[in-house]
Amino acid sequence: MSFTRKHFEAIAQVIAENTTTRTGPPNAPPSVSAPELIDALVEMFDDDNARFDAVKFRKACERHAFHDEGGNA
């Protein structure tokens, strides 16, 4: 499957909707909740493709778990 402009725009929208500004020092990077982001991506991919396998996607996400700079999940 090749991503089209529609896919990239949808992914960007999901990321934007699941990103919040951290409180803290000026210029602090935004914060993204990985579980909420994954849930939103699963919903978007599932709506777009009836053959999308949410279980496989979630397992792939677990293998590439998000970590903070300290190496904690």
All heavy atoms as TSV, in Angstrom:
chain	resi	resn	atom	element	x	y	z
A	1	MET	N	N	0.843	-1.176	0.000
A	1	MET	CA	C	0.000	0.000	0.000
A	1	MET	C	C	0.882	1.230	0.000
A	1	MET	O	O	1.804	1.343	0.785
A	1	MET	CB	C	-0.892	-0.021	1.241
A	1	MET	CG	C	-1.670	1.250	1.441
A	1	MET	SD	S	-2.607	1.180	2.986
A	1	MET	CE	C	-2.339	2.848	3.521
A	2	SER	N	N	0.598	2.137	-0.876
A	2	SER	CA	C	1.305	3.411	-0.903
A	2	SER	C	C	0.450	4.474	-0.239
A	2	SER	O	O	-0.760	4.523	-0.432
A	2	SER	CB	C	1.565	3.842	-2.343
A	2	SER	OG	O	2.426	2.939	-2.967
A	3	PHE	N	N	1.100	5.297	0.559
A	3	PHE	CA	C	0.371	6.400	1.173
A	3	PHE	C	C	0.159	7.494	0.141
A	3	PHE	O	O	1.052	7.819	-0.634
A	3	PHE	CB	C	1.142	6.971	2.351
A	3	PHE	CG	C	0.987	6.200	3.631
A	3	PHE	CD1	C	1.668	6.596	4.753
A	3	PHE	CD2	C	0.164	5.099	3.739
A	3	PHE	CE1	C	1.536	5.917	5.957
A	3	PHE	CE2	C	0.020	4.409	4.923
A	3	PHE	CZ	C	0.706	4.823	6.030
A	4	THR	N	N	-1.035	8.029	0.160
A	4	THR	CA	C	-1.361	9.155	-0.705
A	4	THR	C	C	-1.355	10.429	0.129
A	4	THR	O	O	-1.198	10.390	1.350
A	4	THR	CB	C	-2.760	8.974	-1.329
A	4	THR	OG1	O	-3.729	9.012	-0.268
A	4	THR	CG2	C	-2.868	7.663	-2.097
A	5	ARG	N	N	-1.537	11.538	-0.541
A	5	ARG	CA	C	-1.623	12.815	0.176
A	5	ARG	C	C	-2.727	12.754	1.230
A	5	ARG	O	O	-2.575	13.267	2.339
A	5	ARG	CB	C	-1.886	13.943	-0.821
A	5	ARG	CG	C	-1.983	15.288	-0.173
A	5	ARG	CD	C	-2.211	16.363	-1.208
A	5	ARG	NE	N	-2.314	17.647	-0.545
A	5	ARG	CZ	C	-2.107	18.782	-1.134
A	5	ARG	NH1	N	-1.776	18.823	-2.404
A	5	ARG	NH2	N	-2.228	19.904	-0.457
A	6	LYS	N	N	-3.838	12.088	0.894
A	6	LYS	CA	C	-4.959	11.943	1.837
A	6	LYS	C	C	-4.499	11.253	3.118
A	6	LYS	O	O	-4.848	11.675	4.218
A	6	LYS	CB	C	-6.080	11.144	1.174
A	6	LYS	CG	C	-7.246	10.816	2.100
A	6	LYS	CD	C	-8.266	9.918	1.421
A	6	LYS	CE	C	-7.852	8.486	1.619
A	6	LYS	NZ	N	-8.863	7.502	1.245
A	7	HIS	N	N	-3.688	10.200	2.990
A	7	HIS	CA	C	-3.201	9.477	4.156
A	7	HIS	C	C	-2.288	10.353	5.015
A	7	HIS	O	O	-2.429	10.391	6.236
A	7	HIS	CB	C	-2.436	8.219	3.738
A	7	HIS	CG	C	-3.287	7.197	3.090
A	7	HIS	ND1	N	-3.175	6.883	1.750
A	7	HIS	CD2	C	-4.287	6.427	3.579
A	7	HIS	CE1	C	-4.055	5.946	1.454
A	7	HIS	NE2	N	-4.751	5.654	2.538
A	8	PHE	N	N	-1.360	11.037	4.367
A	8	PHE	CA	C	-0.438	11.888	5.117
A	8	PHE	C	C	-1.186	13.011	5.839
A	8	PHE	O	O	-0.878	13.335	6.986
A	8	PHE	CB	C	0.646	12.469	4.204
A	8	PHE	CG	C	1.671	11.456	3.790
A	8	PHE	CD1	C	1.755	11.027	2.477
A	8	PHE	CD2	C	2.557	10.922	4.715
A	8	PHE	CE1	C	2.709	10.098	2.099
A	8	PHE	CE2	C	3.505	9.979	4.350
A	8	PHE	CZ	C	3.591	9.568	3.030
A	9	GLU	N	N	-2.173	13.590	5.176
A	9	GLU	CA	C	-2.960	14.651	5.811
A	9	GLU	C	C	-3.769	14.099	6.987
A	9	GLU	O	O	-3.870	14.741	8.035
A	9	GLU	CB	C	-3.874	15.322	4.793
A	9	GLU	CG	C	-3.097	16.191	3.817
A	9	GLU	CD	C	-3.959	16.796	2.721
A	9	GLU	OE1	O	-5.148	16.444	2.604
A	9	GLU	OE2	O	-3.422	17.629	1.976
A	10	ALA	N	N	-4.313	12.903	6.839
A	10	ALA	CA	C	-5.087	12.297	7.923
A	10	ALA	C	C	-4.186	11.975	9.112
A	10	ALA	O	O	-4.557	12.211	10.265
A	10	ALA	CB	C	-5.793	11.036	7.431
A	11	ILE	N	N	-2.995	11.459	8.851
A	11	ILE	CA	C	-2.054	11.160	9.933
A	11	ILE	C	C	-1.632	12.444	10.635
A	11	ILE	O	O	-1.583	12.501	11.871
A	11	ILE	CB	C	-0.838	10.381	9.399
A	11	ILE	CG1	C	-1.273	8.975	8.964
A	11	ILE	CG2	C	0.273	10.307	10.453
A	11	ILE	CD1	C	-0.234	8.225	8.161
A	12	ALA	N	N	-1.340	13.475	9.877
A	12	ALA	CA	C	-0.966	14.759	10.469
A	12	ALA	C	C	-2.090	15.304	11.340
A	12	ALA	O	O	-1.836	15.842	12.432
A	12	ALA	CB	C	-0.611	15.764	9.365
A	13	GLN	N	N	-3.313	15.145	10.902
A	13	GLN	CA	C	-4.455	15.610	11.687
A	13	GLN	C	C	-4.572	14.822	12.994
A	13	GLN	O	O	-4.803	15.393	14.053
A	13	GLN	CB	C	-5.744	15.497	10.884
A	13	GLN	CG	C	-6.960	15.980	11.659
A	13	GLN	CD	C	-8.239	15.900	10.845
A	13	GLN	OE1	O	-8.210	15.665	9.642
A	13	GLN	NE2	N	-9.353	16.099	11.497
A	14	VAL	N	N	-4.407	13.507	12.930
A	14	VAL	CA	C	-4.481	12.676	14.129
A	14	VAL	C	C	-3.390	13.091	15.120
A	14	VAL	O	O	-3.645	13.219	16.320
A	14	VAL	CB	C	-4.357	11.169	13.770
A	14	VAL	CG1	C	-4.095	10.324	14.999
A	14	VAL	CG2	C	-5.615	10.697	13.055
A	15	ILE	N	N	-2.179	13.317	14.631
A	15	ILE	CA	C	-1.087	13.742	15.512
A	15	ILE	C	C	-1.412	15.091	16.135
A	15	ILE	O	O	-1.269	15.274	17.344
A	15	ILE	CB	C	0.244	13.776	14.751
A	15	ILE	CG1	C	0.674	12.352	14.388
A	15	ILE	CG2	C	1.330	14.489	15.580
A	15	ILE	CD1	C	1.831	12.269	13.425
A	16	ALA	N	N	-1.873	16.029	15.323
A	16	ALA	CA	C	-2.204	17.368	15.831
A	16	ALA	C	C	-3.299	17.303	16.894
A	16	ALA	O	O	-3.229	17.992	17.912
A	16	ALA	CB	C	-2.625	18.278	14.690
A	17	GLU	N	N	-4.287	16.454	16.678
A	17	GLU	CA	C	-5.398	16.340	17.622
A	17	GLU	C	C	-4.995	15.646	18.920
A	17	GLU	O	O	-5.697	15.744	19.913
A	17	GLU	CB	C	-6.566	15.589	16.976
A	17	GLU	CG	C	-7.257	16.388	15.890
A	17	GLU	CD	C	-8.296	15.590	15.123
A	17	GLU	OE1	O	-8.426	14.360	15.352
A	17	GLU	OE2	O	-8.965	16.198	14.269
A	18	ASN	N	N	-3.874	14.949	18.910
A	18	ASN	CA	C	-3.432	14.202	20.086
A	18	ASN	C	C	-2.150	14.771	20.692
A	18	ASN	O	O	-1.486	14.108	21.474
A	18	ASN	CB	C	-3.238	12.727	19.734
A	18	ASN	CG	C	-4.557	12.028	19.548
A	18	ASN	OD1	O	-5.186	11.635	20.512
A	18	ASN	ND2	N	-5.013	11.912	18.313
A	19	THR	N	N	-1.821	15.995	20.335
A	19	THR	CA	C	-0.626	16.658	20.848
A	19	THR	C	C	-1.040	17.801	21.749
A	19	THR	O	O	-1.924	18.574	21.406
A	19	THR	CB	C	0.233	17.202	19.680
A	19	THR	OG1	O	0.556	16.124	18.807
A	19	THR	CG2	C	1.511	17.836	20.177
A	20	THR	N	N	-0.408	17.884	22.899
A	20	THR	CA	C	-0.698	18.973	23.817
A	20	THR	C	C	0.593	19.706	24.145
A	20	THR	O	O	1.687	19.147	24.049
A	20	THR	CB	C	-1.330	18.463	25.128
A	20	THR	OG1	O	-0.419	17.548	25.735
A	20	THR	CG2	C	-2.653	17.777	24.877
A	21	THR	N	N	0.470	20.937	24.548
A	21	THR	CA	C	1.619	21.722	24.944
A	21	THR	C	C	1.942	21.417	26.398
A	21	THR	O	O	1.057	21.431	27.251
A	21	THR	CB	C	1.333	23.227	24.774
A	21	THR	OG1	O	0.967	23.454	23.414
A	21	THR	CG2	C	2.546	24.060	25.109
A	22	ARG	N	N	3.177	21.118	26.658
A	22	ARG	CA	C	3.614	20.842	28.027
A	22	ARG	C	C	3.727	22.141	28.796
A	22	ARG	O	O	4.034	23.182	28.247
A	22	ARG	CB	C	4.984	20.184	28.034
A	22	ARG	CG	C	5.005	18.784	27.555
A	22	ARG	CD	C	6.393	18.224	27.721
A	22	ARG	NE	N	6.454	16.873	27.187
A	22	ARG	CZ	C	7.561	16.202	27.065
A	22	ARG	NH1	N	8.709	16.720	27.426
A	22	ARG	NH2	N	7.546	14.983	26.578
A	23	THR	N	N	3.499	22.044	30.087
A	23	THR	CA	C	3.800	23.190	30.926
A	23	THR	C	C	5.247	23.033	31.351
A	23	THR	O	O	5.741	21.926	31.522
A	23	THR	CB	C	2.885	23.228	32.166
A	23	THR	OG1	O	3.019	22.003	32.872
A	23	THR	CG2	C	1.441	23.434	31.767
A	24	GLY	N	N	5.917	24.101	31.466
A	24	GLY	CA	C	7.315	24.034	31.853
A	24	GLY	C	C	8.103	25.147	31.215
A	24	GLY	O	O	7.563	26.227	30.936
A	25	PRO	N	N	9.364	24.899	30.945
A	25	PRO	CA	C	10.216	25.952	30.413
A	25	PRO	C	C	9.751	26.398	29.028
A	25	PRO	O	O	9.112	25.635	28.301
A	25	PRO	CB	C	11.601	25.307	30.346
A	25	PRO	CG	C	11.356	23.842	30.350
A	25	PRO	CD	C	10.060	23.631	31.083
A	26	PRO	N	N	10.083	27.630	28.668
A	26	PRO	CA	C	9.755	28.097	27.310
A	26	PRO	C	C	10.358	27.141	26.280
A	26	PRO	O	O	11.399	26.533	26.512
A	26	PRO	CB	C	10.402	29.476	27.240
A	26	PRO	CG	C	10.610	29.887	28.658
A	26	PRO	CD	C	10.795	28.623	29.446
A	27	ASN	N	N	9.704	27.021	25.174
A	27	ASN	CA	C	10.143	26.159	24.067
A	27	ASN	C	C	10.142	24.675	24.423
A	27	ASN	O	O	10.827	23.888	23.794
A	27	ASN	CB	C	11.527	26.570	23.554
A	27	ASN	CG	C	11.555	27.996	23.077
A	27	ASN	OD1	O	10.599	28.493	22.489
A	27	ASN	ND2	N	12.646	28.689	23.342
A	28	ALA	N	N	9.380	24.286	25.457
A	28	ALA	CA	C	9.280	22.865	25.794
A	28	ALA	C	C	8.598	22.144	24.641
A	28	ALA	O	O	7.655	22.669	24.038
A	28	ALA	CB	C	8.477	22.681	27.077
A	29	PRO	N	N	9.067	20.943	24.298
A	29	PRO	CA	C	8.445	20.224	23.184
A	29	PRO	C	C	7.021	19.806	23.535
A	29	PRO	O	O	6.685	19.635	24.696
A	29	PRO	CB	C	9.339	19.009	23.006
A	29	PRO	CG	C	10.018	18.834	24.305
A	29	PRO	CD	C	10.140	20.205	24.924
A	30	PRO	N	N	6.186	19.635	22.521
A	30	PRO	CA	C	4.824	19.178	22.784
A	30	PRO	C	C	4.826	17.747	23.308
A	30	PRO	O	O	5.794	17.021	23.149
A	30	PRO	CB	C	4.141	19.275	21.424
A	30	PRO	CG	C	5.230	19.301	20.428
A	30	PRO	CD	C	6.448	19.839	21.118
A	31	SER	N	N	3.737	17.372	23.919
A	31	SER	CA	C	3.599	16.041	24.493
A	31	SER	C	C	2.522	15.269	23.742
A	31	SER	O	O	1.473	15.817	23.419
A	31	SER	CB	C	3.216	16.173	25.967
A	31	SER	OG	O	2.975	14.913	26.527
A	32	VAL	N	N	2.799	14.010	23.469
A	32	VAL	CA	C	1.838	13.143	22.791
A	32	VAL	C	C	1.623	11.911	23.660
A	32	VAL	O	O	2.579	11.281	24.095
A	32	VAL	CB	C	2.346	12.714	21.399
A	32	VAL	CG1	C	1.388	11.750	20.744
A	32	VAL	CG2	C	2.587	13.908	20.512
A	33	SER	N	N	0.376	11.579	23.913
A	33	SER	CA	C	0.046	10.363	24.635
A	33	SER	C	C	0.043	9.213	23.640
A	33	SER	O	O	-0.822	9.151	22.756
A	33	SER	CB	C	-1.322	10.500	25.289
A	33	SER	OG	O	-1.773	9.232	25.713
A	34	ALA	N	N	1.011	8.307	23.762
A	34	ALA	CA	C	1.123	7.205	22.809
A	34	ALA	C	C	-0.146	6.361	22.730
A	34	ALA	O	O	-0.620	6.083	21.620
A	34	ALA	CB	C	2.337	6.335	23.140
A	35	PRO	N	N	-0.750	5.943	23.855
A	35	PRO	CA	C	-1.963	5.117	23.734
A	35	PRO	C	C	-3.107	5.834	23.015
A	35	PRO	O	O	-3.793	5.227	22.189
A	35	PRO	CB	C	-2.335	4.809	25.181
A	35	PRO	CG	C	-1.052	4.942	25.941
A	35	PRO	CD	C	-0.292	6.037	25.247
A	36	GLU	N	N	-3.288	7.106	23.309
A	36	GLU	CA	C	-4.359	7.858	22.638
A	36	GLU	C	C	-4.049	8.047	21.158
A	36	GLU	O	O	-4.938	7.966	20.314
A	36	GLU	CB	C	-4.568	9.198	23.328
A	36	GLU	CG	C	-5.178	9.057	24.711
A	36	GLU	CD	C	-5.296	10.384	25.450
A	36	GLU	OE1	O	-5.121	11.446	24.827
A	36	GLU	OE2	O	-5.563	10.348	26.662
A	37	LEU	N	N	-2.780	8.297	20.842
A	37	LEU	CA	C	-2.381	8.451	19.447
A	37	LEU	C	C	-2.604	7.152	18.681
A	37	LEU	O	O	-3.165	7.153	17.581
A	37	LEU	CB	C	-0.917	8.882	19.356
A	37	LEU	CG	C	-0.343	9.046	17.952
A	37	LEU	CD1	C	-1.084	10.129	17.185
A	37	LEU	CD2	C	1.137	9.364	18.028
A	38	ILE	N	N	-2.200	6.040	19.272
A	38	ILE	CA	C	-2.383	4.739	18.617
A	38	ILE	C	C	-3.863	4.436	18.424
A	38	ILE	O	O	-4.273	3.989	17.340
A	38	ILE	CB	C	-1.670	3.627	19.406
A	38	ILE	CG1	C	-0.153	3.825	19.314
A	38	ILE	CG2	C	-2.078	2.241	18.903
A	38	ILE	CD1	C	0.646	2.992	20.293
A	39	ASP	N	N	-4.685	4.710	19.430
A	39	ASP	CA	C	-6.130	4.501	19.294
A	39	ASP	C	C	-6.699	5.312	18.135
A	39	ASP	O	O	-7.498	4.809	17.338
A	39	ASP	CB	C	-6.866	4.886	20.577
A	39	ASP	CG	C	-6.642	3.909	21.716
A	39	ASP	OD1	O	-6.147	2.790	21.471
A	39	ASP	OD2	O	-6.967	4.282	22.865
A	40	ALA	N	N	-6.281	6.556	18.027
A	40	ALA	CA	C	-6.788	7.425	16.962
A	40	ALA	C	C	-6.311	6.950	15.589
A	40	ALA	O	O	-7.076	6.968	14.618
A	40	ALA	CB	C	-6.364	8.869	17.209
A	41	LEU	N	N	-5.062	6.495	15.503
A	41	LEU	CA	C	-4.561	5.976	14.224
A	41	LEU	C	C	-5.285	4.698	13.840
A	41	LEU	O	O	-5.635	4.505	12.663
A	41	LEU	CB	C	-3.052	5.733	14.302
A	41	LEU	CG	C	-2.179	6.982	14.314
A	41	LEU	CD1	C	-0.738	6.620	14.650
A	41	LEU	CD2	C	-2.260	7.720	12.992
A	42	VAL	N	N	-5.526	3.817	14.807
A	42	VAL	CA	C	-6.268	2.580	14.534
A	42	VAL	C	C	-7.645	2.920	13.968
A	42	VAL	O	O	-8.072	2.338	12.965
A	42	VAL	CB	C	-6.391	1.710	15.807
A	42	VAL	CG1	C	-7.470	0.642	15.652
A	42	VAL	CG2	C	-5.060	1.074	16.145
A	43	GLU	N	N	-8.315	3.856	14.593
A	43	GLU	CA	C	-9.646	4.242	14.109
A	43	GLU	C	C	-9.582	4.790	12.685
A	43	GLU	O	O	-10.384	4.412	11.832
A	43	GLU	CB	C	-10.250	5.283	15.050
A	43	GLU	CG	C	-11.651	5.694	14.662
A	43	GLU	CD	C	-12.260	6.704	15.621
A	43	GLU	OE1	O	-11.793	6.827	16.769
A	43	GLU	OE2	O	-13.217	7.358	15.205
A	44	MET	N	N	-8.595	5.660	12.431
A	44	MET	CA	C	-8.470	6.256	11.097
A	44	MET	C	C	-8.144	5.194	10.043
A	44	MET	O	O	-8.771	5.143	8.990
A	44	MET	CB	C	-7.382	7.334	11.095
A	44	MET	CG	C	-7.334	8.109	9.808
A	44	MET	SD	S	-5.767	8.346	8.948
A	44	MET	CE	C	-4.526	7.464	9.751
A	45	PHE	N	N	-7.165	4.317	10.326
A	45	PHE	CA	C	-6.787	3.285	9.362
A	45	PHE	C	C	-7.929	2.296	9.140
A	45	PHE	O	O	-8.166	1.854	8.016
A	45	PHE	CB	C	-5.536	2.531	9.822
A	45	PHE	CG	C	-4.263	3.338	9.757
A	45	PHE	CD1	C	-3.315	3.197	10.752
A	45	PHE	CD2	C	-3.999	4.208	8.720
A	45	PHE	CE1	C	-2.126	3.917	10.714
A	45	PHE	CE2	C	-2.824	4.938	8.667
A	45	PHE	CZ	C	-1.880	4.791	9.668
A	46	ASP	N	N	-8.638	1.946	10.207
A	46	ASP	CA	C	-9.756	1.010	10.102
A	46	ASP	C	C	-10.888	1.587	9.254
A	46	ASP	O	O	-11.488	0.881	8.445
A	46	ASP	CB	C	-10.249	0.630	11.495
A	46	ASP	CG	C	-11.144	-0.587	11.482
A	46	ASP	OD1	O	-10.772	-1.589	10.836
A	46	ASP	OD2	O	-12.203	-0.539	12.128
A	47	ASP	N	N	-11.159	2.875	9.445
A	47	ASP	CA	C	-12.203	3.533	8.641
A	47	ASP	C	C	-11.819	3.577	7.164
A	47	ASP	O	O	-12.672	3.510	6.289
A	47	ASP	CB	C	-12.458	4.960	9.134
A	47	ASP	CG	C	-13.195	5.004	10.454
A	47	ASP	OD1	O	-13.731	3.961	10.881
A	47	ASP	OD2	O	-13.226	6.087	11.073
A	48	ASP	N	N	-10.513	3.676	6.894
A	48	ASP	CA	C	-10.035	3.827	5.521
A	48	ASP	C	C	-9.887	2.493	4.801
A	48	ASP	O	O	-9.999	2.429	3.585
A	48	ASP	CB	C	-8.686	4.567	5.517
A	48	ASP	CG	C	-8.221	4.890	4.123
A	48	ASP	OD1	O	-8.942	5.623	3.414
A	48	ASP	OD2	O	-7.148	4.386	3.734
A	49	ASN	N	N	-9.626	1.401	5.561
A	49	ASN	CA	C	-9.313	0.133	4.927
A	49	ASN	C	C	-9.943	-1.012	5.717
A	49	ASN	O	O	-9.514	-1.322	6.828
A	49	ASN	CB	C	-7.786	-0.033	4.864
A	49	ASN	CG	C	-7.358	-1.304	4.187
A	49	ASN	OD1	O	-8.165	-2.190	3.913
A	49	ASN	ND2	N	-6.065	-1.422	3.928
A	50	ALA	N	N	-10.911	-1.667	5.124
A	50	ALA	CA	C	-11.619	-2.762	5.794
A	50	ALA	C	C	-10.686	-3.930	6.112
A	50	ALA	O	O	-10.972	-4.727	7.005
A	50	ALA	CB	C	-12.773	-3.250	4.938
A	51	ARG	N	N	-9.560	-4.034	5.408
A	51	ARG	CA	C	-8.626	-5.137	5.642
A	51	ARG	C	C	-7.551	-4.784	6.670
A	51	ARG	O	O	-6.677	-5.595	6.951
A	51	ARG	CB	C	-7.976	-5.536	4.326
A	51	ARG	CG	C	-9.008	-6.117	3.347
A	51	ARG	CD	C	-8.422	-6.425	1.999
A	51	ARG	NE	N	-7.223	-7.229	2.112
A	51	ARG	CZ	C	-6.350	-7.405	1.140
A	51	ARG	NH1	N	-6.542	-6.844	-0.029
A	51	ARG	NH2	N	-5.272	-8.146	1.329
A	52	PHE	N	N	-7.605	-3.579	7.219
A	52	PHE	CA	C	-6.627	-3.156	8.219
A	52	PHE	C	C	-6.725	-4.057	9.441
A	52	PHE	O	O	-7.809	-4.345	9.944
A	52	PHE	CB	C	-6.877	-1.693	8.618
A	52	PHE	CG	C	-6.028	-1.224	9.758
A	52	PHE	CD1	C	-4.676	-1.009	9.584
A	52	PHE	CD2	C	-6.572	-1.022	11.015
A	52	PHE	CE1	C	-3.878	-0.588	10.638
A	52	PHE	CE2	C	-5.791	-0.597	12.078
A	52	PHE	CZ	C	-4.440	-0.378	11.881
A	53	ASP	N	N	-5.581	-4.510	9.938
A	53	ASP	CA	C	-5.541	-5.401	11.099
A	53	ASP	C	C	-5.060	-4.614	12.315
A	53	ASP	O	O	-3.853	-4.406	12.510
A	53	ASP	CB	C	-4.610	-6.582	10.811
A	53	ASP	CG	C	-4.683	-7.660	11.874
A	53	ASP	OD1	O	-4.981	-7.348	13.046
A	53	ASP	OD2	O	-4.432	-8.829	11.521
A	54	ALA	N	N	-5.996	-4.198	13.136
A	54	ALA	CA	C	-5.680	-3.378	14.304
A	54	ALA	C	C	-4.799	-4.126	15.294
A	54	ALA	O	O	-3.917	-3.533	15.924
A	54	ALA	CB	C	-6.962	-2.913	14.990
A	55	VAL	N	N	-5.005	-5.430	15.435
A	55	VAL	CA	C	-4.210	-6.224	16.376
A	55	VAL	C	C	-2.739	-6.220	15.958
A	55	VAL	O	O	-1.837	-5.992	16.769
A	55	VAL	CB	C	-4.760	-7.665	16.501
A	55	VAL	CG1	C	-3.842	-8.533	17.336
A	55	VAL	CG2	C	-6.162	-7.636	17.081
A	56	LYS	N	N	-2.469	-6.456	14.683
A	56	LYS	CA	C	-1.091	-6.449	14.186
A	56	LYS	C	C	-0.464	-5.059	14.349
A	56	LYS	O	O	0.707	-4.942	14.711
A	56	LYS	CB	C	-1.034	-6.858	12.711
A	56	LYS	CG	C	-1.206	-8.327	12.479
A	56	LYS	CD	C	-1.035	-8.649	11.013
A	56	LYS	CE	C	-1.229	-10.120	10.744
A	56	LYS	NZ	N	-1.085	-10.427	9.311
A	57	PHE	N	N	-1.238	-4.021	14.069
A	57	PHE	CA	C	-0.726	-2.657	14.201
A	57	PHE	C	C	-0.359	-2.371	15.654
A	57	PHE	O	O	0.718	-1.839	15.945
A	57	PHE	CB	C	-1.764	-1.646	13.700
A	57	PHE	CG	C	-1.298	-0.227	13.774
A	57	PHE	CD1	C	-0.406	0.279	12.851
A	57	PHE	CD2	C	-1.760	0.616	14.778
A	57	PHE	CE1	C	0.025	1.594	12.923
A	57	PHE	CE2	C	-1.340	1.933	14.858
A	57	PHE	CZ	C	-0.440	2.425	13.922
A	58	ARG	N	N	-1.238	-2.729	16.574
A	58	ARG	CA	C	-0.964	-2.494	17.999
A	58	ARG	C	C	0.270	-3.294	18.459
A	58	ARG	O	O	1.097	-2.785	19.220
A	58	ARG	CB	C	-2.173	-2.843	18.846
A	58	ARG	CG	C	-3.307	-1.845	18.711
A	58	ARG	CD	C	-4.499	-2.228	19.585
A	58	ARG	NE	N	-5.652	-1.415	19.300
A	58	ARG	CZ	C	-5.835	-0.168	19.730
A	58	ARG	NH1	N	-4.908	0.404	20.476
A	58	ARG	NH2	N	-6.922	0.502	19.429
A	59	LYS	N	N	0.419	-4.532	17.993
A	59	LYS	CA	C	1.601	-5.326	18.341
A	59	LYS	C	C	2.867	-4.677	17.792
A	59	LYS	O	O	3.898	-4.650	18.464
A	59	LYS	CB	C	1.463	-6.756	17.833
A	59	LYS	CG	C	0.511	-7.588	18.663
A	59	LYS	CD	C	0.446	-9.016	18.165
A	59	LYS	CE	C	-0.547	-9.812	18.998
A	59	LYS	NZ	N	-0.684	-11.185	18.530
A	60	ALA	N	N	2.797	-4.160	16.582
A	60	ALA	CA	C	3.954	-3.471	15.997
A	60	ALA	C	C	4.299	-2.227	16.816
A	60	ALA	O	O	5.475	-1.936	17.046
A	60	ALA	CB	C	3.669	-3.097	14.549
A	61	CYS	N	N	3.292	-1.529	17.276
A	61	CYS	CA	C	3.529	-0.341	18.106
A	61	CYS	C	C	4.184	-0.724	19.426
A	61	CYS	O	O	5.065	-0.013	19.912
A	61	CYS	CB	C	2.223	0.409	18.362
A	61	CYS	SG	S	1.555	1.217	16.896
A	62	GLU	N	N	3.779	-1.853	19.999
A	62	GLU	CA	C	4.376	-2.322	21.250
A	62	GLU	C	C	5.848	-2.645	21.050
A	62	GLU	O	O	6.674	-2.374	21.921
A	62	GLU	CB	C	3.648	-3.558	21.767
A	62	GLU	CG	C	2.276	-3.282	22.321
A	62	GLU	CD	C	1.532	-4.555	22.691
A	62	GLU	OE1	O	2.159	-5.636	22.741
A	62	GLU	OE2	O	0.316	-4.460	22.922
A	63	ARG	N	N	6.194	-3.235	19.909
A	63	ARG	CA	C	7.591	-3.577	19.628
A	63	ARG	C	C	8.451	-2.326	19.482
A	63	ARG	O	O	9.658	-2.371	19.693
A	63	ARG	CB	C	7.689	-4.413	18.350
A	63	ARG	CG	C	7.225	-5.840	18.523
A	63	ARG	CD	C	7.627	-6.719	17.372
A	63	ARG	NE	N	7.240	-6.216	16.069
A	63	ARG	CZ	C	6.085	-6.486	15.455
A	63	ARG	NH1	N	5.194	-7.245	16.050
A	63	ARG	NH2	N	5.820	-6.005	14.276
A	64	HIS	N	N	7.831	-1.243	19.073
A	64	HIS	CA	C	8.549	0.024	18.888
A	64	HIS	C	C	8.028	1.028	19.900
A	64	HIS	O	O	7.692	2.157	19.551
A	64	HIS	CB	C	8.342	0.540	17.466
A	64	HIS	CG	C	8.792	-0.424	16.426
A	64	HIS	ND1	N	10.108	-0.629	16.124
A	64	HIS	CD2	C	8.097	-1.279	15.640
A	64	HIS	CE1	C	10.213	-1.553	15.182
A	64	HIS	NE2	N	9.010	-1.959	14.875
A	65	ALA	N	N	7.958	0.608	21.145
A	65	ALA	CA	C	7.364	1.425	22.207
A	65	ALA	C	C	8.015	2.796	22.273
A	65	ALA	O	O	9.206	2.958	22.055
A	65	ALA	CB	C	7.506	0.713	23.545
A	66	PHE	N	N	7.175	3.774	22.593
A	66	PHE	CA	C	7.638	5.142	22.763
A	66	PHE	C	C	8.369	5.221	24.095
A	66	PHE	O	O	7.906	4.708	25.105
A	66	PHE	CB	C	6.438	6.101	22.772
A	66	PHE	CG	C	5.708	6.137	21.464
A	66	PHE	CD1	C	4.711	5.215	21.188
A	66	PHE	CD2	C	6.019	7.076	20.510
A	66	PHE	CE1	C	4.035	5.240	19.985
A	66	PHE	CE2	C	5.361	7.113	19.302
A	66	PHE	CZ	C	4.363	6.197	19.034
A	67	HIS	N	N	9.505	5.874	24.101
A	67	HIS	CA	C	10.283	6.049	25.330
A	67	HIS	C	C	10.617	7.511	25.501
A	67	HIS	O	O	10.796	8.240	24.538
A	67	HIS	CB	C	11.590	5.248	25.261
A	67	HIS	CG	C	11.379	3.782	25.199
A	67	HIS	ND1	N	11.107	3.018	26.292
A	67	HIS	CD2	C	11.381	2.922	24.145
A	67	HIS	CE1	C	10.965	1.753	25.925
A	67	HIS	NE2	N	11.113	1.677	24.638
A	68	ASP	N	N	10.719	7.917	26.763
A	68	ASP	CA	C	11.184	9.265	27.028
A	68	ASP	C	C	12.712	9.257	26.972
A	68	ASP	O	O	13.340	8.238	26.733
A	68	ASP	CB	C	10.650	9.792	28.370
A	68	ASP	CG	C	11.137	8.997	29.563
A	68	ASP	OD1	O	12.195	8.339	29.457
A	68	ASP	OD2	O	10.469	9.036	30.614
A	69	GLU	N	N	13.322	10.406	27.208
A	69	GLU	CA	C	14.771	10.504	27.080
A	69	GLU	C	C	15.504	9.638	28.102
A	69	GLU	O	O	16.645	9.296	27.901
A	69	GLU	CB	C	15.201	11.968	27.204
A	69	GLU	CG	C	14.766	12.793	26.009
A	69	GLU	CD	C	15.151	14.248	26.132
A	69	GLU	OE1	O	15.887	14.593	27.074
A	69	GLU	OE2	O	14.713	15.020	25.280
A	70	GLY	N	N	14.840	9.304	29.199
A	70	GLY	CA	C	15.465	8.451	30.196
A	70	GLY	C	C	15.362	6.977	29.883
A	70	GLY	O	O	15.822	6.140	30.636
A	71	GLY	N	N	14.715	6.623	28.770
A	71	GLY	CA	C	14.565	5.245	28.374
A	71	GLY	C	C	13.369	4.557	28.988
A	71	GLY	O	O	13.223	3.358	28.892
A	72	ASN	N	N	12.489	5.325	29.627
A	72	ASN	CA	C	11.285	4.767	30.238
A	72	ASN	C	C	10.130	4.792	29.269
A	72	ASN	O	O	9.983	5.735	28.520
A	72	ASN	CB	C	10.905	5.546	31.494
A	72	ASN	CG	C	12.007	5.505	32.526
A	72	ASN	OD1	O	12.581	4.453	32.786
A	72	ASN	ND2	N	12.334	6.654	33.088
A	73	ALA	N	N	9.305	3.763	29.305
A	73	ALA	CA	C	8.118	3.737	28.443
A	73	ALA	C	C	7.045	4.606	29.019
A	73	ALA	O	O	6.978	4.883	30.151
A	73	ALA	CB	C	7.601	2.309	28.305
